[in-house]
Amino acid sequence: MTMNRQVRLASRPVGIPQAENFAMAEAPIPAIGDNQFLVRNRFLSVDPAMRGWLADTGNYKIAAEGSAAGNIDTGTVMRSLAAGEVLESRNPEIKTGDLLTGWFGWQEYAVARPADLVQKITAIDLPMSLSLGILGLNGVTAYIALTRLGGLAPGKTVLVSTASGSVGSAAGQIAKLHGCRTVGIVGGPIKAALCMDEFAYDAAVDYKAGNLDAKLREVLPTGVDTYFDNTAGEISDTARMNMAIGGRIIVCGTAAVSSWNPTPLGPRIERIALTRRLTISGFIVFDHVKDWNPAVERLTQWVRDGKLRYREEFLTGIDAAPDSIAGLYRGDNLGKRLIQLY
Ligand SMILES: NC(=O)c1ccc[n+]([C@@H]2O[C@H](COP(=O)([O-])OP(=O)(O)OC[C@H]3O[C@@H](n4cnc5c(N)ncnc54)[C@H](OP(=O)(O)O)[C@@H]3O)[C@@H](O)[C@H]2O)c1
């Protein structure tokens, strides 16, 4: 058996994880034990949430066994979702040749336990990489958050931040499929064009071009019924001023805040929340693992029917991994960021 190349956490980052916080390593692949299976990773996922798994401040705790929770230690393989093929199995539910996604880490091979499994890939007519994006974490997040908390209905206005990204582009399209008017907030004209040309938004606003407040007012004449918040920070301070009465805010991500230590200060929103009768909900997809497979089925059907579009961006080889999270926070990515190993 060959050696296993891995990316390990070398030092705990302060703020956004940089390439120098990781180290490449090589280790022999251990023999699999009872109930375990050996996966050869083909695609490694790169997700903004990885920052939280590395931070020195506490992260969210998750009830579901096997899901990401808490922080990882220095010297260990970087936690990540990955998609790969089973080479060997001592688990009756998992067969050699099965295609899986799971918590297999930033490495070429993973000796996995049942708790590491996220999903078996059944839509083999579609690219396997989709199981980490539109048909995996990102699409499932957008779908469950919006259908449970979004109050979607024809004519409602839904505002999405990181609108052209993996979660955001899915959220905008899912809201549109429910008859909503959709407005996206993005960084830069290329991403604004992507929103309009590929993801069917009714309007897109570039926060980097300035005057976000005036521009949002212009495209949101009746206010926002649902704000799908992926950024927090100043973008959301501005977005929240445009909430309609009875509006809902889904707090899904905090991409615009580079560090929560110390906690950044911003405007107080209690008065807006009170007078406009807002509902603000935090959402963590890993609280909804039971809903994961039905969500994937729904999303798969939309993709097959051509109703749900996606964009992927592939980095090549495991050596691309250490800088890949920093790139997300520079806004370098156009679509779901993945590392392709073979
Ligand atoms: N709660 C959950 O269960 C859950 C699950 C998955 C993902 N999420 C969250 O969903 C959000 C999007 O994730 P994704 O995987 O789809 O990534 P993505 O949107 O494909 O990529 C991240 C994007 O974040 C934006 N960004 C980075 N730094 C920023 C900054 N300083 N200010 C404003 N925007 C910034 C960039 O877009 P622009 O260039 O447009 O600024 C960048 O392309 C993240 O906040 C992530 O944590 C939450």
The ligand as an ORCA input file, in Angstrom:
! r2SCAN-3c Opt
* xyz 0 1
  N     -24.715     27.500      8.880
  C     -24.398     26.447      8.154
  O     -24.804     25.316      8.426
  C     -23.536     26.671      6.950
  C     -23.199     25.612      6.085
  C     -22.412     25.903      4.967
  C     -21.962     27.209      4.729
  N     -22.322     28.177      5.616
  C     -21.896     29.585      5.405
  O     -22.359     30.038      4.155
  C     -21.492     31.081      3.699
  C     -21.098     30.808      2.266
  O     -20.359     29.586      2.235
  P     -19.934     28.911      0.860
  O     -19.354     27.603      1.172
  O     -21.065     29.001     -0.081
  O     -18.749     29.842      0.348
  P     -18.720     30.778     -0.927
  O     -19.806     31.788     -0.824
  O     -18.671     29.948     -2.149
  O     -17.305     31.467     -0.719
  C     -17.105     32.367      0.337
  C     -17.442     33.787     -0.112
  O     -17.519     34.613      1.042
  C     -17.386     35.936      0.626
  N     -16.504     36.667      1.515
  C     -15.278     36.310      1.914
  N     -14.745     37.268      2.691
  C     -15.676     38.253      2.765
  C     -15.725     39.505      3.409
  N     -14.708     39.978      4.152
  N     -16.854     40.244      3.285
  C     -17.896     39.798      2.561
  N     -17.893     38.615      1.922
  C     -16.801     37.852      2.035
  C     -16.751     35.910     -0.786
  O     -17.778     36.279     -1.720
  P     -17.815     37.773     -2.308
  O     -16.620     37.858     -3.202
  O     -19.109     37.856     -2.982
  O     -17.673     38.699     -1.143
  C     -16.379     34.454     -0.956
  O     -16.383     34.062     -2.293
  C     -20.319     31.118      4.676
  O     -20.524     32.160      5.604
  C     -20.392     29.781      5.360
  O     -19.820     29.780      6.638
  C     -23.084     27.930      6.702
*
